């Protein structure tokens, strides 16, 4: 858990440096939809020209269940400051964001699997009811 929190802080800090839009987009930066967005649009250049139709398709693909409409979310994204980085810096920051998002997805999946195994072991144990 500590590693996941540390990775989330690193991702947030990196996005704050050059593109804070994804931070404000969804409730939790480490949610599956936030990480999917960051992987698909890891920099302002990748999200340039992102329209309501394409964004609505992304939300549908990711099974977004929030209350905000695609246009409301795009307004949040568009209202965020945009850093000014040269091509080399942008590529480096993009690579960092992608690596952090991937690491967060992997560690989150591992945590879920371990939690499932623990739950199964408790329920299978003869004293499982007492433990719970």
C-alpha positions in Angstrom: 0.0 0.0 0.0 2.8 2.4 0.8 4.3 1.9 -2.6 1.0 2.6 -4.3 0.6 5.8 -2.3 4.2 6.8 -3.2 3.6 6.1 -6.9 0.3 8.1 -6.8 2.1 11.1 -5.3 4.9 10.8 -7.9 2.3 10.8 -10.7 0.4 13.7 -9.2 3.7 15.7 -8.9 4.7 14.9 -12.4 1.3 16.0 -13.8 1.4 19.2 -11.8 4.7 20.1 -13.4 3.4 20.1 -17.0 -0.3 19.1 -17.3 -2.5 19.2 -14.2 -5.7 18.6 -16.2 -6.0 14.9 -15.5 -5.6 15.5 -11.8 -8.9 17.5 -11.8 -10.8 15.3 -14.2 -11.9 12.4 -12.1 -12.4 12.0 -8.3 -9.4 9.8 -7.8 -6.2 10.0 -9.8 -5.5 6.3 -9.2 -8.9 5.1 -10.3 -8.9 2.8 -13.3 -10.6 5.4 -15.5 -8.0 8.1 -14.5 -5.1 5.8 -15.2 -6.7 4.8 -18.5 -7.1 8.5 -19.4 -3.5 9.3 -18.5 -2.3 6.3 -20.6 -4.3 7.4 -23.6 -3.5 11.1 -23.2 -0.2 11.4 -21.3 0.4 15.0 -22.2 -1.4 18.1 -23.4 -0.2 17.5 -26.9 -1.9 14.0 -27.0 -5.2 15.5 -25.8 -5.0 18.5 -28.2 -8.1 18.5 -30.2 -9.9 16.0 -27.9 -13.5 16.7 -28.7 -16.8 15.8 -27.0 -17.5 12.8 -29.3 -14.2 11.2 -28.9 -14.2 11.8 -25.2 -17.7 10.4 -24.9 -16.5 7.3 -26.7 -13.6 7.0 -24.3 -15.9 7.3 -21.3 -18.2 4.7 -22.7 -15.3 2.3 -23.4 -14.1 2.8 -19.8 -17.6 2.3 -18.4 -17.7 5.7 -16.8 -20.5 5.9 -14.2 -20.0 9.4 -12.9 -22.6 12.2 -12.9 -20.6 14.6 -15.1 -21.3 14.9 -18.8 -18.5 14.6 -21.3 -18.8 18.4 -21.9 -18.5 19.1 -18.2 -15.4 16.9 -17.9 -13.8 18.5 -21.0 -14.4 21.9 -19.5 -12.5 20.8 -16.3 -9.7 19.5 -18.5 -9.6 22.6 -20.7 -9.7 24.9 -17.7 -6.4 23.5 -16.3 -3.1 25.2 -16.8 -0.9 23.9 -19.5 2.9 23.8 -19.0 5.3 25.0 -21.7 7.8 22.3 -22.4 10.0 21.8 -25.4 9.8 18.6 -27.4 12.6 16.7 -25.5 11.2 17.6 -22.1 7.6 16.8 -23.2 8.8 13.3 -24.4 10.6 12.7 -21.2 7.7 13.8 -19.0 5.3 11.7 -21.2 7.5 8.6 -20.6 7.6 9.2 -16.9 3.8 9.6 -16.7 3.3 6.4 -18.7 5.7 4.5 -16.5 4.1 5.7 -13.3 0.5 5.0 -14.6 1.6 1.5 -15.7 3.2 0.8 -12.3 0.1 2.0 -10.5 -2.1 -0.3 -12.6 0.1 -3.3 -11.9 0.5 -2.7 -8.2 -3.3 -2.1 -7.8 -4.0 -5.3 -9.6 -1.6 -7.2 -7.3 -3.2 -5.6 -4.2 -6.6 -6.7 -5.4 -5.5 -10.2 -6.0 -3.8 -10.4 -2.6 -7.0 -9.1 -1.0 -9.0 -11.7 -2.8 -6.7 -14.5 -1.7 -6.8 -13.2 1.9 -10.6 -13.1 1.9 -10.8 -16.6 0.4 -8.4 -17.9 3.0 -10.4 -16.4 5.9 -13.7 -17.8 4.6 -12.1 -21.2 4.1 -10.6 -21.3 7.6 -12.6 -23.1 10.2 -12.4 -20.1 12.5 -13.1 -17.6 9.7 -16.2 -16.3 11.3 -14.3 -15.5 14.5 -11.6 -13.7 12.5 -14.2 -11.6 10.7 
